[in-house]
Amino acid sequence: MAVPKKRTSIAKKRIRKNIWKGKGYTSALKIVTGWKFLYNQTVNSHWLRTHPKPKGFGFLSRQSNKTL
């Protein structure tokens, strides 16, 4: 025969909820810090500073060549 459970206290509910939210926060924080690291690696890389982006391959340069 089924017996009803005792009611869970508000304090236990709050603790479990905070643990659940904390796990989501830490995983999101790991993702953000990982992306920041990758972004800083590309921005500060030596290769990008020594090899500038070539000019003349954009949309505006193609458009200006057609008019000439």
N, C-alpha and C positions, 0 to 999 in steps of 0.2 A: 504494500500500500504506500502511496506517495505521501511524504511528509513535507510540509512547507519549511523552507530554510529560514534561519534567523535573518533578520534584517542587517545589512552591512552598515556599519557606522559611517557618518559623514567624513570623519577623519581618514578612515581607510580609503574611501572613495577618492578623496582629495589627494592622498599620497600616490595612489595608483595612477590617477590622471596626470599628476605632475611628472611621474616617472615616464609615462607614455609620451608626454609633450617634450620632455628632456631628450629622449632618444631621437625624436625627429629633429630637434634643434641641433644636436651634435652632428647628425648625419648631414644636415644642410650646411653647417659650418665647415665640415670637411670638404664638401663639394666647392664651396666658395673659396676656401683657402687654396685648394688645388688649382682652380681656374686662375686665381691671382698669381700663383707661382708660374703657371704656364704663360700667362700674359707678360709677366715681367721678364721671363726668359726670352721671349721673342722681341720685346721692346729693347732690351739691353744687350742683345746678342752682338758679338763682334762682327759677324758676317754681314748683318744688315747695315751696320754703320760703315763698313768698308766698301760695300757694293750698293750704291744708291739705286733707287728705283729708276728704270729707264723711262725716258720721256718720249712722247710721240705715239703711244699705243692706246690712248684713251678715246672716248667717244668724241670729244671736241676736236681732237687733232684730225680724226677721219673726216669729220664734217667740214673742217676748214680746208682740207686737201681737195674735197670735191668742188668747192666753190672756186678754187684757183684754177 
